[in-house]
Amino acid sequence: MLTRFEATWGVRYGLFQLAFLPSLASTVLVWLFPNAQAIHLNLLCWAVNFCAICGIFHRYLLDSVKYSIKNIKTVLLTAMGGFVVYQALIYSVSAALVLLFPQFFNVNDAHLAVAVQQSYPLMVIGTVVLVPLTEEVLYRGLIFGLLPSRLSRYLVSIGVFCAIHVMGYIGYYPPLHLLICFVQYIPAGLVLALAYERSNSIFAPILIHMAVNAIAILPMR
């Protein structure tokens, strides 16, 4: 259960990191390290997000750790089951999208592949360790803790999760292409939300998210 402090500052930070963090981090990084690459900017944003989320939601995370230890079997089984369901769903959805749109590619994955070439270890740290906790606390823990109905929790958490993976590419790719990418993230958003609800622990979706990102990035090395 979120405290009033966590809910209030979580929303404020969520809006800040969407609207201002990338440009602010870019300005600071270029000023300090003129030769910095895109991977360094990504890692800086991921690290700032991770530290901020751990600071704001420390009570929530500590309670989640205690609950997860007491209910370790439920958390692990939910994570494993969710991962299997996700793999089946994403395979089906991706196969259908490629069949309907033969030239389709995921823009976020394409940009991650470029960043991997700059530094594979940094990408692993960012996408497998830092990002899952940050995104799950914001898009599952915070949204589920604030919205009143089950339907609104699912619709908003899934919608925000999908949008966050494509909104940075608006203006660079056709709207239809970005819409298809949005659809491709729906299975992940759905499975992660279900895992959180069924396990009553943020660490079930975090584990699924870590596994999904790990499997996605391993072939890029």
Salt bridges, closest charged atoms under 4 A:
ASP63 OD2 - ARG59 NE 3.88
GLU135 OE1 - HIS165 NE2 3.77
GLU135 OE1 - HIS209 NE2 3.45
GLU136 OE1 - ARG140 NE 2.75
GLU136 OE2 - HIS209 ND1 2.61
GLU197 OE2 - ARG150 NE 2.73
